[in-house]
């Protein structure tokens, strides 16, 4: 029952039926990692998709020269490594490392493929997640390839201006 409650907090699974969530929970394995421990390694065969229950992980890629590019820092309710189980060679796209003590729920790749084949609502939820990721990456490619550094900076400032104003505006009582 506890696994279902945790999985229900993952936005990807929030609207799944109780039956679909129970099937997913039955396939998950709880894993814990200490800060600094590596969860998965870029280029290694994909063994599972993961969903963060507690803590923070860092997702990054490393160049042949050793330079690291952080792709994301993920926390509770977020997932990673959901695409490789569906690729022909199924290799991890990035390295993931625990930043804090972390509790993850792993869904083995073969179990995830089986569940998707048997549960259309899970398949649709994953497709929506894939579509969101594709949309994000398309926008990122547009920014990197079609905008100058000045244009990217201007867009960043505009995107974050409202949040900055909320932190710097005087309260109504001032």
GROMACS elastic network, one bead per residue, 0.5 to 0.9 nm:
[ bonds ]
;  ai    aj funct       b0    kb
    1     4     6  0.52810   500
    1     5     6  0.65333   500
    1     6     6  0.89359   500
    1    22     6  0.82894   500
    1    25     6  0.84122   500
    2     5     6  0.50957   500
    2     6     6  0.63163   500
    2     7     6  0.86100   500
    3     6     6  0.51484   500
    3     7     6  0.60277   500
    3     8     6  0.84647   500
    3    22     6  0.86119   500
    3    25     6  0.57398   500
    3    26     6  0.84221   500
    3    28     6  0.80581   500
    3    30     6  0.85113   500
    3   105     6  0.83918   500
    4     7     6  0.50449   500
    4     8     6  0.59643   500
    4     9     6  0.88092   500
    4    18     6  0.84797   500
    4    21     6  0.63089   500
    4    22     6  0.63714   500
    4    24     6  0.82133   500
    4    25     6  0.56951   500
    4    26     6  0.88946   500
    5     8     6  0.51424   500
    5     9     6  0.68138   500
    6     9     6  0.54214   500
    6    10     6  0.72769   500
    6    53     6  0.64592   500
    6    77     6  0.82847   500
    6   105     6  0.88994   500
    7    10     6  0.53677   500
    7    11     6  0.86234   500
    7    12     6  0.88523   500
    7    13     6  0.65256   500
    7    14     6  0.77676   500
    7    21     6  0.75170   500
    7    24     6  0.84681   500
    7    25     6  0.72802   500
    7    51     6  0.80361   500
    7    53     6  0.78905   500
    7    77     6  0.78151   500
    7   105     6  0.82329   500
    8    11     6  0.73388   500
    8    12     6  0.84514   500
    8    13     6  0.56688   500
    8    15     6  0.80045   500
    8    16     6  0.81331   500
    8    21     6  0.76004   500
    8    77     6  0.86463   500
    9    12     6  0.85263   500
    9    13     6  0.73751   500
    9    14     6  0.62825   500
    9    53     6  0.83077   500
    9    76     6  0.80967   500
    9    77     6  0.56533   500
   10    13     6  0.54560   500
   10    14     6  0.61109   500
   10    51     6  0.74602   500
   10    52     6  0.81854   500
   10    53     6  0.82460   500
   10    76     6  0.75849   500
   10    78     6  0.61986   500
   10    79     6  0.78348   500
   11    15     6  0.79606   500
   11    77     6  0.63396   500
   11    78     6  0.75201   500
   12    15     6  0.76650   500
   12    16     6  0.84564   500
   12    77     6  0.83060   500
   12    78     6  0.82436   500
   12    79     6  0.84372   500
   12   122     6  0.87393   500
   12   125     6  0.60228   500
   12   126     6  0.71890   500
   12   128     6  0.84174   500
   12   129     6  0.69816   500
   13    16     6  0.54032   500
   13    17     6  0.88614   500
   13    21     6  0.73458   500
   13   122     6  0.76841   500
   13   125     6  0.71049   500
   13   126     6  0.89904   500
   14    17     6  0.87010   500
   14    21     6  0.89683   500
   15   121     6  0.88818   500
   15   125     6  0.85174   500
   16    19     6  0.79992   500
   16    20     6  0.60114   500
   16    21     6  0.60065   500
   16   121     6  0.66436   500
   16   122     6  0.69936   500
   16   125     6  0.81700   500
   17    20     6  0.52472   500
   17    21     6  0.61332   500
   17    22     6  0.85112   500
   17   121     6  0.81403   500
   18    21     6  0.50690   500
   18    22     6  0.59906   500
   18    23     6  0.86254   500
   19    22     6  0.50911   500
   19    23     6  0.63050   500
   19    24     6  0.86866   500
   20    23     6  0.51458   500
   20    24     6  0.62374   500
   20    25     6  0.85956   500
   20   115     6  0.87804   500
   20   119     6  0.68260   500
   20   121     6  0.76274   500
   20   122     6  0.72008   500
   21    24     6  0.50150   500
   21    25     6  0.60066   500
   21    26     6  0.85018   500
   21   122     6  0.87012   500
   22    25     6  0.50067   500
   22    26     6  0.61221   500
   22    27     6  0.88304   500
   23    26     6  0.51006   500
   23    27     6  0.66641   500
   23   115     6  0.77386   500
   24    27     6  0.52898   500
   24    28     6  0.64935   500
   24   107     6  0.79593   500
   24   111     6  0.88117   500
   24   112     6  0.82147   500
   24   115     6  0.72775   500
   24   122     6  0.87775   500
   25    28     6  0.52150   500
   25    29     6  0.83440   500
   25   105     6  0.89461   500
   25   107     6  0.87202   500
   26    29     6  0.83984   500
   27   106     6  0.83634   500
   27   107     6  0.60312   500
   27   108     6  0.74502   500
   27   111     6  0.64630   500
   27   112     6  0.79934   500
   27   115     6  0.87124   500
   28   105     6  0.58322   500
   28   106     6  0.53224   500
   28   108     6  0.73312   500
   28   111     6  0.87352   500
   29   104     6  0.81609   500
   29   105     6  0.54619   500
   29   106     6  0.50688   500
   29   107     6  0.64807   500
   29   108     6  0.81129   500
   30   103     6  0.70240   500
   30   104     6  0.58636   500
   30   106     6  0.63667   500
   31   102     6  0.82287   500
   31   103     6  0.57624   500
   31   104     6  0.51168   500
   31   105     6  0.61105   500
   31   106     6  0.70244   500
   32   101     6  0.73901   500
   32   102     6  0.56159   500
   32   104     6  0.61942   500
   32   105     6  0.87762   500
   33    36     6  0.82271   500
   33    37     6  0.60623   500
   33    38     6  0.79905   500
   33    39     6  0.74849   500
   33    97     6  0.87470   500
   33    98     6  0.63942   500
   33   100     6  0.82921   500
   33   101     6  0.58539   500
   33   102     6  0.52899   500
   33   103     6  0.66704   500
   33   104     6  0.81590   500
   34    37     6  0.56659   500
   34    38     6  0.89555   500
   34    98     6  0.65133   500
   34    99     6  0.80429   500
   34   100     6  0.66616   500
   34   102     6  0.65727   500
   35    38     6  0.87296   500
   35    56     6  0.89657   500
   35    57     6  0.87434   500
   35    97     6  0.77807   500
   35   101     6  0.51607   500
   35   102     6  0.74943   500
   36    97     6  0.60605   500
   36    98     6  0.52830   500
   36    99     6  0.58944   500
   36   100     6  0.76099   500
   36   101     6  0.87313   500
   37    96     6  0.87834   500
   37    97     6  0.56625   500
   37    98     6  0.55084   500
   37    99     6  0.81134   500
   38    41     6  0.71603   500
   38    95     6  0.74144   500
   38    96     6  0.59896   500
   38    98     6  0.63896   500
   39    57     6  0.87733   500
   39    95     6  0.74798   500
   39    96     6  0.53966   500
   39    97     6  0.54541   500
   39    98     6  0.69823   500
   40    44     6  0.76451   500
   40    46     6  0.82777   500
   40    47     6  0.88521   500
   40    81     6  0.89307   500
   40    92     6  0.73398   500
   40    94     6  0.76605   500
   40    95     6  0.53860   500
   40    96     6  0.53103   500
   40    97     6  0.72972   500
   41    44     6  0.56722   500
   41    45     6  0.86349   500
   41    92     6  0.66726   500
   41    93     6  0.82683   500
   41    94     6  0.63669   500
   41    96     6  0.66370   500
   41    97     6  0.87274   500
   42    45     6  0.86374   500
   42    60     6  0.84690   500
   42    61     6  0.69253   500
   42    62     6  0.81687   500
   42    91     6  0.74874   500
   42    92     6  0.50580   500
   42    93     6  0.53187   500
   42    96     6  0.80419   500
   43    46     6  0.84522   500
   43    91     6  0.53059   500
   43    92     6  0.51526   500
   43    93     6  0.62502   500
   43    94     6  0.71731   500
   43    95     6  0.83014   500
   44    47     6  0.87806   500
   44    90     6  0.85878   500
   44    91     6  0.54724   500
   44    92     6  0.56274   500
   44    93     6  0.84974   500
   45    84     6  0.86480   500
   45    89     6  0.77328   500
   45    90     6  0.59256   500
   45    92     6  0.61069   500
   46    49     6  0.79646   500
   46    81     6  0.78147   500
   46    84     6  0.61786   500
   46    85     6  0.63498   500
   46    89     6  0.86728   500
   46    90     6  0.53678   500
   46    91     6  0.50134   500
   46    92     6  0.52352   500
   46    93     6  0.89011   500
   46   108     6  0.87720   500
   46   109     6  0.70175   500
   47    84     6  0.89595   500
   47    85     6  0.76797   500
   47    90     6  0.84692   500
   47    91     6  0.87559   500
   47    92     6  0.86098   500
   47   107     6  0.85249   500
   47   108     6  0.57970   500
   47   109     6  0.55116   500
   47   110     6  0.82191   500
   48    81     6  0.71236   500
   48    82     6  0.78656   500
   48    84     6  0.85574   500
   48    85     6  0.70655   500
   48   106     6  0.58857   500
   48   107     6  0.52564   500
   48   110     6  0.80395   500
   48   111     6  0.86622   500
   48   112     6  0.79946   500
   49    79     6  0.74597   500
   49    80     6  0.61748   500
   49    83     6  0.80118   500
   49    84     6  0.81297   500
   49    85     6  0.73450   500
   49   105     6  0.83861   500
   49   106     6  0.56812   500
   49   107     6  0.52871   500
   49   108     6  0.64683   500
   49   109     6  0.64689   500
   49   112     6  0.78091   500
   50    78     6  0.85564   500
   50    79     6  0.54911   500
   50    80     6  0.54047   500
   50    81     6  0.63114   500
   50    82     6  0.72453   500
   50   104     6  0.62785   500
   50   105     6  0.56283   500
   50   107     6  0.63222   500
   50   108     6  0.86836   500
   51    75     6  0.89554   500
   51    76     6  0.77758   500
   51    77     6  0.66399   500
   51    78     6  0.57509   500
   51    80     6  0.64810   500
   51    81     6  0.89281   500
   51   103     6  0.86862   500
   51   104     6  0.55132   500
   51   105     6  0.51717   500
   51   106     6  0.64835   500
   51   107     6  0.83814   500
   52    55     6  0.71603   500
   52    56     6  0.76163   500
   52    57     6  0.81540   500
   52    74     6  0.75627   500
   52    75     6  0.59803   500
   52    77     6  0.56285   500
   52    78     6  0.55853   500
   52    79     6  0.60849   500
   52    80     6  0.83973   500
   52   102     6  0.74160   500
   52   103     6  0.62628   500
   52   105     6  0.65041   500
   52   106     6  0.89118   500
   53    75     6  0.76280   500
   53    77     6  0.61567   500
   53    78     6  0.81207   500
   53   102     6  0.75123   500
   53   103     6  0.53663   500
   53   104     6  0.54384   500
   53   105     6  0.68778   500
   54    75     6  0.68753   500
   54    76     6  0.52143   500
   54    77     6  0.83354   500
   54   100     6  0.89407   500
   54   101     6  0.77695   500
   54   102     6  0.53083   500
   54   104     6  0.70645   500
   55    74     6  0.84187   500
   55    75     6  0.58165   500
   55    76     6  0.64475   500
   55    98     6  0.79307   500
   55    99     6  0.75761   500
   55   100     6  0.55218   500
   55   101     6  0.57267   500
   55   103     6  0.65774   500
   55   104     6  0.86894   500
   56    73     6  0.67425   500
   56    74     6  0.55346   500
   56    76     6  0.72665   500
   56    97     6  0.88091   500
   56    98     6  0.62488   500
   56    99     6  0.54069   500
   56   100     6  0.55243   500
   56   101     6  0.74759   500
   56   102     6  0.62351   500
   56   103     6  0.89113   500
   57    72     6  0.83453   500
   57    73     6  0.56609   500
   57    74     6  0.53262   500
   57    75     6  0.66122   500
   57    96     6  0.64975   500
   57    97     6  0.54903   500
   57    99     6  0.50668   500
   57   100     6  0.71402   500
   57   101     6  0.89599   500
   57   102     6  0.73892   500
   58    70     6  0.70990   500
   58    71     6  0.78075   500
   58    72     6  0.60227   500
   58    74     6  0.64369   500
   58    95     6  0.81773   500
   58    96     6  0.55568   500
   58    97     6  0.52963   500
   58    98     6  0.63516   500
   58    99     6  0.62907   500
   59    69     6  0.86736   500
   59    70     6  0.59355   500
   59    71     6  0.54831   500
   59    72     6  0.51470   500
   59    73     6  0.60910   500
   59    74     6  0.76963   500
   59    80     6  0.84872   500
   59    94     6  0.63899   500
   59    95     6  0.58068   500
   59    97     6  0.66675   500
   60    68     6  0.64667   500
   60    69     6  0.54301   500
   60    71     6  0.51260   500
   60    72     6  0.70291   500
   60    73     6  0.88343   500
   60    94     6  0.55839   500
   60    95     6  0.54224   500
   60    96     6  0.64405   500
   60    97     6  0.83705   500
   61    67     6  0.83024   500
   61    68     6  0.56391   500
   61    69     6  0.53466   500
   61    70     6  0.65927   500
   61    71     6  0.72940   500
   61    93     6  0.78072   500
   61    94     6  0.50919   500
   61    95     6  0.60769   500
   61    96     6  0.88023   500
   62    65     6  0.78509   500
   62    66     6  0.57266   500
   62    67     6  0.54868   500
   62    69     6  0.63484   500
   62    70     6  0.87777   500
   62    94     6  0.80856   500
   62    95     6  0.81039   500
   63    66     6  0.51622   500
   63    67     6  0.51942   500
   63    68     6  0.64259   500
   63    69     6  0.81455   500
   64    67     6  0.74663   500
   70    73     6  0.77683   500
   71    94     6  0.85447   500
   73    99     6  0.86466   500
   74    77     6  0.84612   500
   74    78     6  0.60576   500
   74    79     6  0.76468   500
   74    80     6  0.84065   500
   75    78     6  0.58499   500
   75    79     6  0.84955   500
   75   102     6  0.89269   500
   76    79     6  0.85082   500
   76   103     6  0.89135   500
   76   104     6  0.89225   500
   79    82     6  0.71678   500
   80    83     6  0.81978   500
   80    96     6  0.86735   500
   81    84     6  0.61082   500
   81    85     6  0.77507   500
   81    92     6  0.67368   500
   81    93     6  0.75304   500
   81    94     6  0.83198   500
   82    85     6  0.65324   500
   82    86     6  0.80964   500
   82   109     6  0.87002   500
   82   112     6  0.89580   500
   82   126     6  0.80740   500
   82   130     6  0.85082   500
   83    86     6  0.58204   500
   83    87     6  0.69859   500
   83    90     6  0.83001   500
   83    92     6  0.86779   500
   83    93     6  0.87406   500
   83   130     6  0.76180   500
   84    87     6  0.51363   500
   84    88     6  0.82962   500
   84    89     6  0.79375   500
   84    91     6  0.58116   500
   84    92     6  0.60493   500
   84    93     6  0.73492   500
   84   109     6  0.82999   500
   85    88     6  0.82497   500
   85    89     6  0.86512   500
   85    90     6  0.54162   500
   85    91     6  0.80490   500
   85    92     6  0.88252   500
   85   108     6  0.85698   500
   85   109     6  0.50376   500
   85   110     6  0.74424   500
   85   112     6  0.75278   500
   85   113     6  0.70897   500
   86    89     6  0.86594   500
   86    90     6  0.66911   500
   86   109     6  0.81791   500
   86   113     6  0.71788   500
   87    91     6  0.77748   500
   88    91     6  0.87223   500
   90    93     6  0.89734   500
   90   109     6  0.88961   500
   92    95     6  0.74859   500
   98   101     6  0.66690   500
   98   102     6  0.62778   500
   99   102     6  0.77677   500
  106   109     6  0.89962   500
  107   110     6  0.84129   500
  107   111     6  0.65657   500
  107   112     6  0.60807   500
  108   111     6  0.52577   500
  108   112     6  0.61584   500
  108   113     6  0.87579   500
  109   112     6  0.50871   500
  109   113     6  0.62706   500
  109   114     6  0.86359   500
  110   113     6  0.52005   500
  110   114     6  0.62032   500
  110   115     6  0.86326   500
  111   114     6  0.50259   500
  111   115     6  0.60407   500
  111   116     6  0.85376   500
  112   115     6  0.50978   500
  112   116     6  0.61166   500
  112   117     6  0.86144   500
  113   116     6  0.51828   500
  113   117     6  0.62873   500
  113   118     6  0.87487   500
  114   117     6  0.51463   500
  114   118     6  0.62671   500
  114   119     6  0.85155   500
  115   118     6  0.50518   500
  115   119     6  0.56665   500
  115   120     6  0.86139   500
  115   122     6  0.74678   500
  115   123     6  0.81116   500
  116   119     6  0.52240   500
  116   120     6  0.64189   500
  116   121     6  0.81758   500
  116   122     6  0.58772   500
  116   124     6  0.86513   500
  116   126     6  0.85013   500
  117   120     6  0.70116   500
  117   122     6  0.89455   500
  117   123     6  0.74180   500
  118   122     6  0.87426   500
  118   123     6  0.86922   500
  119   122     6  0.55244   500
  119   123     6  0.64510   500
  119   124     6  0.89001   500
  120   124     6  0.61254   500
  120   125     6  0.85932   500
  121   124     6  0.50589   500
  121   125     6  0.62015   500
  121   126     6  0.86701   500
  122   125     6  0.50246   500
  122   126     6  0.62165   500
  122   127     6  0.85426   500
  123   126     6  0.52040   500
  123   127     6  0.61244   500
  123   128     6  0.86715   500
  124   128     6  0.61483   500
  124   129     6  0.85883   500
  125   128     6  0.51673   500
  125   129     6  0.63192   500
  125   130     6  0.87161   500
  126   130     6  0.61038   500
  126   131     6  0.85163   500
  127   131     6  0.60475   500
  127   132     6  0.85596   500
  128   131     6  0.50021   500
  128   132     6  0.61700   500
  128   133     6  0.86379   500
  129   132     6  0.51019   500
  129   133     6  0.62532   500
  129   134     6  0.86365   500
  130   133     6  0.50807   500
  130   134     6  0.61150   500
  130   135     6  0.85712   500
  131   134     6  0.50450   500
  131   135     6  0.61073   500
  131   136     6  0.85968   500
  132   135     6  0.50904   500
  132   136     6  0.62061   500
  132   137     6  0.86557   500
  133   136     6  0.50567   500
  133   137     6  0.61261   500
  133   138     6  0.85013   500
  134   137     6  0.50936   500
  134   138     6  0.59778   500
  134   139     6  0.85671   500
  135   138     6  0.51129   500
  135   139     6  0.62856   500
  135   140     6  0.86270   500
  136   139     6  0.52472   500
  136   140     6  0.62153   500
  136   141     6  0.87441   500
  137   141     6  0.60931   500
  137   142     6  0.84906   500
  138   141     6  0.51651   500
  138   142     6  0.61989   500
  138   143     6  0.86673   500
  139   142     6  0.50064   500
  139   143     6  0.61855   500
  139   144     6  0.86495   500
  140   143     6  0.50761   500
  140   144     6  0.61483   500
  140   145     6  0.84930   500
  141   144     6  0.51161   500
  141   145     6  0.58405   500
  141   146     6  0.78928   500
  142   145     6  0.53676   500
  142   146     6  0.53284   500
  142   147     6  0.71835   500
  143   146     6  0.56790   500
  143   147     6  0.52630   500
  143   148     6  0.81400   500
  143   151     6  0.83486   500
  143   152     6  0.63708   500
  143   155     6  0.89657   500
  144   147     6  0.61182   500
  144   148     6  0.77829   500
  144   149     6  0.83360   500
  144   152     6  0.77599   500
  145   148     6  0.80457   500
  147   150     6  0.77916   500
  147   151     6  0.54105   500
  147   152     6  0.60320   500
  148   152     6  0.61879   500
  148   153     6  0.85284   500
  149   152     6  0.50808   500
  149   153     6  0.61161   500
  149   154     6  0.85695   500
  150   153     6  0.50990   500
  150   154     6  0.61331   500
  150   155     6  0.86206   500
  151   154     6  0.50744   500
  151   155     6  0.61743   500
  151   156     6  0.85796   500
  152   155     6  0.51050   500
  152   156     6  0.61039   500
  152   157     6  0.86239   500
  153   156     6  0.50207   500
  153   157     6  0.61637   500
  153   158     6  0.85796   500
  154   157     6  0.51654   500
  154   158     6  0.61515   500
  154   159     6  0.85311   500
  155   158     6  0.50884   500
  155   159     6  0.59910   500
  155   160     6  0.85378   500
  156   159     6  0.50978   500
  156   160     6  0.61578   500
  156   161     6  0.83439   500
  157   160     6  0.51826   500
  157   161     6  0.56078   500
  158   161     6  0.50903   500
  158   162     6  0.77254   500
  159   162     6  0.72935   500
  159   163     6  0.84272   500
  160   163     6  0.54546   500
  160   164     6  0.63011   500
  160   165     6  0.87677   500
  161   164     6  0.50448   500
  161   165     6  0.61156   500
  161   166     6  0.86789   500
  162   165     6  0.50789   500
  162   166     6  0.63184   500
  162   167     6  0.88860   500
  163   166     6  0.51687   500
  163   167     6  0.65905   500
  163   168     6  0.88948   500
  164   167     6  0.52552   500
  164   168     6  0.62779   500
  164   169     6  0.84935   500
  165   168     6  0.50974   500
  165   169     6  0.56052   500
  166   169     6  0.55503   500
  166   170     6  0.85922   500
  167   170     6  0.83996   500
  170   173     6  0.79505   500
  170   174     6  0.60987   500
  171   174     6  0.55052   500
